[in-house]
Amino acid sequence: MKLPLRVLVLCMANSARSQIAEALLRERGSSCVEVESAGVTPAALVNLGALRVLAVHGISVVSHRPKRIEEVLSSGWDVVITVCDQARQACPVFPEATLTAHWGVEDPVGAPNEVQAFEEVFQRLSRRIDDFLSLSLDTLNPELLRIELDRIGRSD
């Protein structure tokens, strides 16, 4: 596929999981991906727990804000990744050329030990993103990339 690969990460509120995934992709994949995140019903602000766990790992997202899917629909995405089951069900239809993958992760917001839950989400998404970025993105054909995206979403 042609690089940079344009990746959109979707979640319901675009305040935690999708923000973490976007930040990781932006930090680690800047040479091969362009990334944004959005939500079906976005929150007003990025969740403080997401900001904290990213800061602990040295990643700043000061300029990030939750966005509506409608803000990014026409941006010609190569890959759309949903990180929560609700967003997967509510995901709009993208053009046929867009690859979609589901990398479901439990919502850390409101968990009994929220700090630990955010760390677990960070680690799970980190592993998946590292697996994704380790692929030969420039030489994989779309069907093989789809298979790899699905494999990564089922990992751990």
QUIVEN-V793598 format. One record per backbone hydrogen bond with DSSP energy under -1.0 kcal/mol. NH is the residue of the N-H (numbers start at 1). CO is the residue of the C=O. E is the energy in kcal/mol with one decimal. If there is no record, write none. Layout:
nh: <NH;NH>
co: <CO;CO>
e: <E;E>
//
This chain:
nh: <5;7;8;9;10;11;20;21;22;23;24;25;26;27;28;29;32;33;34;36;38;39;40;41;43;47;51;52;53;54;55;56;57;58;59;64;69;71;72;75;78;79;80;81;82;83;88;89;90;98;99;101;103;105;111;117;118;119;120;121;122;123;124;125;126;127;128;129;130;131;132;133;134;135;137;139;140;145;146;147;148;149;150;151;152;153;154;155>
co: <32;34;79;36;81;38;16;17;18;19;20;21;22;23;24;25;29;29;5;7;9;67;11;12;13;15;47;48;49;50;51;52;53;55;54;61;39;68;69;72;6;6;99;8;101;10;84;85;86;95;78;80;82;83;108;113;114;115;116;117;118;119;120;121;122;123;124;125;126;127;128;129;130;132;135;136;136;141;142;143;144;145;146;147;148;149;150;152>
e: <-3.0;-3.2;-2.6;-2.1;-3.0;-1.6;-2.6;-2.5;-2.5;-2.4;-2.5;-2.6;-2.7;-2.5;-2.8;-2.3;-1.9;-2.7;-2.6;-1.7;-2.1;-3.0;-1.4;-2.6;-2.7;-2.5;-2.1;-2.6;-2.4;-2.1;-2.3;-2.6;-1.2;-2.0;-3.0;-1.9;-1.6;-1.5;-1.9;-1.5;-2.2;-2.2;-2.9;-3.0;-2.5;-2.4;-1.9;-2.0;-2.0;-2.1;-3.0;-2.3;-3.3;-1.9;-1.9;-2.5;-2.6;-1.9;-2.5;-2.2;-2.7;-2.7;-2.5;-2.7;-2.6;-2.4;-2.1;-2.8;-2.5;-2.3;-2.5;-3.0;-1.3;-1.3;-2.0;-1.6;-1.8;-2.4;-2.4;-2.0;-2.4;-2.8;-2.2;-2.3;-2.7;-2.0;-1.2;-1.1>
//
